[in-house]
Amino acid sequence: MVEARFAHPVLDASALGAAPVAVRVLGDDFVLWRDDAGTPRAAPDRCPHRGTRLSLGRVCSGQIECPYHGWRFDGAGRCVHIPALPGFTPPASHGLATNTLSEAHGLLWLHLQDDAARPRFDAEADAALRKLNVGPYDVAASAPRIVENFLDLAHFGFVHEGWLGDRAHAQLADYRIEPTSCGFVASGCRAWQPQSNRLSSEGSWVDYRYELTSPYTAVLTKLPEKQGGYRDEIALFVCPVDEETSRVWFRMALTDHDSSDEQIRAFQHTIFTQDQPVLESQRPKRLPLGSGEVHCAADRSSAAYRRFLRDSGITFGVLP
C-alpha cells in the first residue's frame, strides 16, 4: 500500500497518559500506550492469543495487559507474562508486531513502515513564531476531500463570507503551480478577506502560498497586505481513518503573540466548522480522480492535487 510510505498523525501527544488509547488508520485498528520510560508505543489492537482488543485493557509498569486473560506485552511487543502459566517463558511467536510511534508538531505519528516519511513543517524551527494546535476534528469525509478543500481559494466568498472572503471579490487572479519532490507549491495566490486572522480589524488583500508536503498534508502561508510583518503558517494534518472518515488537526505558527490560545483556537474553529458541513455533504465522499466532476481554470490547485494523487498511486479515499 503506497499510503504506508507516509507517517500518519493519530493523537495529541499530551492525550496519551496512563491508559491505553485506541486509534484507527487506513481502516486498521491500533493501540497506543507509554512504556515504563514514558516512550510512546503502538501495536495492532489485537491480542495474538484470542483476538481481544488490547485497548480495552490497562497498562501495568509500562506493559500493556490484555483484558481477557491478562497476557502482558512490553514496549517491544514481547509477551512477558501469562498469569495462567506464571513459570512459562513465552516464545517470540506469542508477541505483538509493534509499529514505530514518533512525536512531532505536538502530535503522535504512526509509522506503518520503518522508513515511513513524516511530513515536514518548516515553520516549526522559527523561534519567532508562536505555535499551537487546533483540533482534532472527526470529519465524515475522505482525507483527499479535506486536503483539496484546504487548497481551494474559490470557496472563500461563499463558505467563509464575512470572514475569509465576500461575494463581491470572488474572482481569482492567475497563480502558479510548481511541482516539488513531495507534492507542489501554489504561489501568486491572492484573496480579499474581510478578516484574514483574529487580529485584523479591516478588510485587505492577502497573499497566499500553498505547499502540498504529503498526500494528506498541506501548509498555508498567509501575508496580509495591511498588517506589515504579520505572517500565518498553518499546517493541515489529516489522518485517513477510513476511506470516508478522517481526523483533522491544524498546526498554527503565527506572529500573533497577543491573543490567548483560546482566542486563536476559536477563530480557527469558526473557519473549519464552516467548511465541515460542506465537506460532509460532498458526493461521492471519496475524491474522484477520473470522470464524474467538471473543472474550470480556477481549479488549478485541485487539478494539481488530483494529478499528484494519481501519479503517486494513492488509492485510499479516492475513486479512479
C-alpha positions in Angstrom: 0.0 0.0 0.0 1.5 3.3 -1.1 -0.1 5.2 1.8 2.1 3.1 4.2 5.1 5.0 3.0 3.9 8.0 4.9 3.6 8.5 8.7 0.1 9.5 9.9 -1.0 11.7 12.8 -3.1 9.8 15.3 -3.3 11.6 18.6 -2.3 14.7 20.5 0.9 13.8 22.3 -0.4 15.1 25.6 -3.5 12.9 25.3 -1.5 9.7 25.8 -1.3 9.1 29.5 -1.5 6.1 31.8 -4.3 4.3 29.9 -4.1 2.7 26.5 -5.8 4.5 23.6 -7.4 3.0 20.5 -6.8 4.7 17.1 -7.7 3.8 13.6 -5.6 4.5 10.5 -6.2 3.4 6.9 -9.0 1.1 8.1 -6.9 -0.8 10.7 -7.1 -0.6 14.5 -4.0 0.2 16.7 -3.5 0.6 20.4 -1.2 3.2 21.8 0.4 3.3 25.3 3.5 4.5 27.1 6.1 2.1 28.4 7.8 2.4 31.8 10.2 5.1 30.4 7.3 7.2 29.1 8.1 6.3 25.5 5.0 6.1 23.3 4.4 2.7 21.8 2.0 1.3 19.2 0.8 -2.1 18.0 -2.2 -3.6 16.2 -5.2 -3.5 18.6 -5.5 -7.3 18.8 -4.1 -9.8 21.3 -2.4 -12.7 19.5 -3.9 -15.1 22.0 -7.7 -14.7 21.3 -8.0 -11.6 19.2 -9.3 -9.3 22.0 -8.9 -5.5 21.7 -5.9 -4.6 23.8 -7.1 -1.0 24.1 -9.8 -2.4 26.5 -7.1 -3.5 28.9 -4.7 -1.5 31.0 -1.0 -0.5 31.3 0.9 -2.1 34.2 4.5 -0.9 34.7 4.7 0.1 31.1 3.4 -3.2 29.8 0.0 -3.4 28.1 -2.2 -6.1 29.6 -4.9 -7.9 27.7 -8.4 -7.6 29.4 -9.3 -11.2 28.6 -6.6 -13.4 30.1 -4.1 -10.9 31.4 -1.3 -11.5 29.0 1.2 -8.7 29.2 3.4 -7.3 26.4 6.4 -4.9 26.8 7.2 -1.9 24.6 9.0 -4.1 22.1 5.9 -6.3 21.8 7.4 -9.3 23.6 4.9 -11.3 25.7 6.4 -11.2 29.2 3.7 -12.7 31.4 0.9 -15.2 31.1 -0.9 -15.3 34.5 -2.3 -18.8 34.0 1.2 -20.1 33.5 3.5 -18.0 35.7 6.5 -20.2 35.2 6.2 -20.3 31.4 8.6 -18.2 29.2 6.5 -17.2 26.2 8.3 -17.7 22.8 8.6 -14.9 20.2 5.6 -16.2 18.4 3.4 -15.1 21.3 4.4 -11.4 20.8 3.0 -8.3 19.1 4.1 -6.8 15.8 4.8 -3.3 17.0 4.9 -0.1 15.0 7.1 3.0 15.4 5.3 5.9 17.1 7.1 9.2 16.8 6.3 12.7 18.2 6.4 15.9 16.2 4.3 19.1 16.0 2.6 18.3 19.3 1.2 15.0 17.8 2.0 11.3 17.7 2.7 9.9 14.3 2.1 6.2 13.4 4.7 4.7 11.1 3.3 1.6 9.2 6.7 1.0 7.7 10.1 1.7 9.4 11.0 4.1 6.6 7.7 5.9 6.5 8.2 9.7 6.0 6.8 12.2 8.3 5.7 15.5 6.5 7.8 18.5 7.3 6.6 21.8 8.7 9.5 24.2 8.2 7.9 26.9 10.4 8.4 24.7 13.4 12.0 25.8 13.6 11.2 29.5 13.5 11.5 30.7 17.1 9.8 34.0 16.2 6.5 32.2 15.5 4.1 31.1 18.2 2.9 27.5 17.8 -0.3 25.7 18.9 -2.6 23.1 17.7 -6.3 23.3 16.9 -8.3 20.1 16.8 -8.8 17.2 16.5 -12.0 17.2 14.3 -13.6 14.0 13.4 -15.0 14.5 9.9 -17.3 12.3 7.8 -15.3 12.9 4.6 -12.3 11.3 2.9 -8.8 12.7 3.6 -8.3 13.8 0.0 -11.6 15.8 0.0 -10.4 17.6 3.1 -7.0 18.4 1.6 -8.5 19.6 -1.7 -10.8 22.0 0.2 -7.8 23.4 2.1 -6.0 24.1 -1.2 -9.1 25.8 -2.8 -9.4 29.6 -2.8 -12.6 29.9 -4.9 -14.9 29.0 -2.0 -13.9 31.8 0.4 -16.6 34.3 -0.7 -19.3 31.7 -0.1 -18.4 29.3 2.6 -16.4 31.9 4.6 -18.4 35.1 3.6 -17.6 37.9 6.0 -14.5 36.2 7.3 -12.1 35.0 4.6 -14.0 36.4 1.6 -17.0 38.1 0.2 -19.1 37.6 -3.0 -18.0 40.9 -4.4 -14.4 39.7 -4.6 -14.9 36.2 -5.8 -12.7 36.5 -8.9 -9.3 34.8 -8.7 -6.1 36.1 -10.2 -3.9 33.7 -12.0 -1.5 31.7 -9.8 1.4 29.3 -10.5 1.7 25.6 -9.7 5.3 24.3 -9.4 5.9 20.6 -8.8 8.2 19.5 -5.9 9.7 16.2 -4.9 6.9 15.6 -2.4 3.9 17.5 -4.0 3.7 21.0 -5.4 3.7 24.7 -4.5 0.9 27.1 -5.5 2.2 30.7 -5.4 1.0 34.1 -6.5 -2.4 33.4 -4.9 -4.3 36.5 -3.6 -7.6 36.8 -1.8 -9.7 39.8 -0.5 -10.5 39.0 3.1 -12.8 40.9 5.5 -11.0 39.3 8.4 -7.9 37.2 7.5 -6.9 36.4 11.1 -8.0 37.2 14.6 -6.1 40.5 14.9 -7.2 42.0 11.5 -9.6 44.9 12.0 -10.4 45.7 8.4 -10.5 44.0 5.0 -7.4 43.6 3.0 -5.7 41.7 0.2 -3.9 38.7 1.5 -1.1 36.8 -0.3 -1.4 33.1 -0.1 1.1 30.3 -0.7 0.2 26.7 -0.5 2.5 23.7 -0.4 1.5 20.1 -0.5 4.0 18.1 1.5 2.4 14.6 1.5 -0.8 13.1 0.2 -2.7 14.1 3.4 -0.8 17.2 4.5 -0.6 20.8 3.2 0.9 24.1 4.5 -0.6 27.5 4.0 1.4 30.8 4.3 -0.7 34.0 4.7 0.7 37.5 4.4 -1.9 40.2 4.9 -1.2 43.4 3.0 -2.4 45.8 5.7 -0.6 44.0 8.6 3.0 44.7 7.7 5.2 41.9 9.0 2.3 39.7 10.1 2.5 36.1 9.0 0.5 32.9 9.4 1.9 29.5 8.8 -0.9 26.9 9.0 -0.3 23.2 8.5 -3.2 20.8 7.8 -2.6 17.3 9.1 -5.2 14.7 8.2 -5.3 11.2 9.5 -7.1 8.9 7.0 -9.2 6.9 9.5 -11.3 5.0 6.9 -12.0 5.5 3.3 -14.7 8.1 4.1 -13.8 9.3 7.6 -10.9 11.4 8.8 -9.4 13.1 11.8 -8.0 16.6 11.3 -5.6 18.9 13.1 -4.3 22.4 12.3 -0.8 23.3 13.5 -0.6 27.1 13.8 2.6 29.1 13.7 1.9 32.8 14.0 3.4 36.1 14.6 0.4 36.8 16.9 1.8 36.8 20.4 -1.1 38.9 21.8 -4.1 36.7 21.5 -4.8 33.9 24.0 -4.7 30.3 22.9 -8.5 30.2 23.4 -9.0 33.2 21.0 -6.8 31.7 18.3 -8.4 28.3 18.6 -11.9 29.9 18.5 -11.1 31.8 15.2 -9.7 28.7 13.5 -12.6 26.7 14.9 -15.1 29.1 13.3 -13.4 28.8 9.9 -13.2 25.0 9.9 -16.7 24.4 11.2 -17.9 26.5 8.2 -16.0 24.0 5.9 -17.1 20.9 7.7 -20.8 20.6 6.7 -19.8 21.3 3.1 -17.2 18.6 3.2 -19.5 16.1 4.7 -22.2 16.9 2.1 -20.0 16.1 -0.9 -20.9 13.1 -3.0 -19.1 10.9 -3.7 -17.4 11.0 -0.4 -14.2 9.7 -1.9 -12.3 12.1 -4.2 -12.9 11.1 -7.9 -9.6 11.3 -9.8 -11.2 10.4 -13.2 -14.5 11.4 -14.6 -17.6 12.5 -12.6 -16.8 16.1 -11.7 -16.3 19.1 -14.1 -13.5 21.6 -13.7 -12.6 25.2 -14.6 -9.5 27.3 -14.7 -10.0 28.4 -11.1 -9.5 24.8 -10.0 -5.8 24.8 -10.9 -4.6 23.7 -7.4 -7.3 21.0 -7.2 -6.3 19.6 -10.6 -2.6 19.6 -9.5 -3.6 17.7 -6.3 -5.6 15.1 -8.1 -2.8 14.6 -10.6 -0.3 14.2 -7.8 -2.5 11.5 -6.1 -3.0 9.7 -9.4 0.7 9.8 -10.3 1.7 8.7 -6.7 -0.6 5.6 -6.8 -2.7 6.8 -3.9 -5.9 4.7 -3.7 -7.2 5.3 -0.1 -10.0 7.8 0.0 -10.2 8.3 -3.8 -12.1 6.9 -6.8 -10.3 6.0 -10.0 
